[in-house]
């Protein structure tokens, strides 16, 4: 009984810390004012300011898209005739000009479903801002991170057109060994970038590369 009460107290304290951090966060506040669904919208804005790719895209796929912050930016900065598909296992509240597919990216049929949406044509931008749920076990979390990035690379290899852009969250120290070799095998001009909207304490960093 005491252990259960302690866990509830710890959970409440953690929630309170998260809320205080959000309420004091510049990008959280700006997202509310600007009508964006998440502070991560500014990460994509800043990545695009650095690499300037959204304005010329005609087909965009966003993996792990909920709650839709990156989709909003993709729609805002891409041409009017751009086809945009978001995929997530979490529901997405409807967004104009966006098609949403509630699926797991590890689903065996997911690549075929993506190809169907884009009329079996290669696409020119794949985005992923996904993070695995933290288990508290560093080794397990590292495996999950690598697994996610590997799956993103697999999908990119199947559906990205030559010179198509991949923008994917990875983590500092997460891209090493076999994973780096996989990147080099299928990607050109690999760059790494940490936008200002990423929290200083976060190990996240973004991969920006072209498909070979």
Order of alpha helices (4+ residues) and beta strands (2+ residues): alpha-alpha-alpha-beta-alpha-beta-beta-alpha-beta-alpha-beta-alpha-beta-beta
